[in-house]
Amino acid sequence: ASCVAGRRSRPPGFVMGSCASTPPLLSDRGVLRIIGMTSDASSSQTKAVAAMLMTAEAVSWDGDPVKTGSFTAGAASFVAAHCNTASAVLPATTPGSDGTYTQSGDLAIGCVPKAKAVSQAGFDEAGLLLDARLGAKWAETFGDSAQYVKLAAANLAATPGIRRVAWQLDEDRAPEEYADWVSLAEYKAFAGYAGSPPYVVLGARGVPLSQSELERQPWYAMTPEQLGWA
């Protein structure tokens, strides 16, 4: 499949995500975006993100406090080294939020700036993009969690210099929980699209999944229709 100007051409049998690449673990300079579980991230995943951040200039994420077990835990050392440096520590939150929740984690040690709310216009535009890429019913299926998918899309658009997205994958997530999986929705909506940063999918061992390993994941080939989004 070829990837063109913000969308993917889809020949017969096209598998969503097949344009995604699996870069090496070492990060480029620039911004590393981190996504994944808010609890039960493995220590190996946490260490892998910390290693990627050793060469990054900034870390960006959505909403969650920097806390043990979260996808944010890997940012703890970077946050401590760039304490309250707003140009390097880039948490985001939904429009109208005051941003203080993100400062509350046990690993924040007073070093996390208030999360910056994305603009309402950016949030609304993100919703339209997601409608086009995920299907007309995705927001209904997600319910209250739809706001976090919109936040992800809006933050991706609003943050310049994102070189990679590190997704700490929940390999034990049950298939009946795929339909409202925020990280999966982001992956399906952005991975492999022209203009999107490459996604590094970190398994429980903290090692990036190869293309063949990705294709063996039960969610990988699922269409928006199969997920209840379209």
C-alpha positions, 0 to 999 in steps of 0.5 A: 500500500502506498501512503499519500497526502494525508490519506492511504490508498487502499488496494483490495485486502488493505490492512489498516496500519500497513504503512506504519514503520517500526523505527529503532528504539533510539529516539531522534532529537525533537519531541517524543510523544508517549501514549498507552496504559494509565496503569499496569505499564510494565517496568520494561516499557517504562525503562524503554521510554526513559531510554528514548527520552535520553536523546529527546528535547521534549516530551509530550503527552495527554492528561495523565499525571506522571505516576507509577504504572502509567505510560507517563512513568517513563518520563519521570527522569526527563521531567526531573531533569527539566523541572518545570521547563515549559518548553521541554515538558509538554502535557496537554489537556482538554479545552476548559480544563485548568491543567492541574490534575496532570501535576498530581502524580507520585513521580511528578515531584513538583516538576510538571507544569500545568497541562496546556489546554488545546484550543476549542477550534483544534478540538473540534477540527480533531473531531472532524478528522476522526469522523473521516478516518474512524467512521461516523459512529466512533464517538458514540461508541467511545461515549465520555472517553471520546474527548480523550481521542479528540485530545490526542488528535488535537495535541498531535496537530498542535505540537510541532516537532514530534519525531516519534510516538511511543505506544506502550501496548497493553498486550493483555487487553481483551477483544471486547475492550478494543472498541473504546481503546483510546490508544488504538483509536489514535493508532488507527487514525494516524499511524502510517498517514502522510504527515504523521510521526512514526509510531513505535509500539512497545510490547510488554518486554519493552522492545518495539514490535516488528511489522510481522509481530504487529500483524499478529496482534488481533486488533491490527487488521480490524476495520472501523466496522468490526470495531463498531466505529463505522 
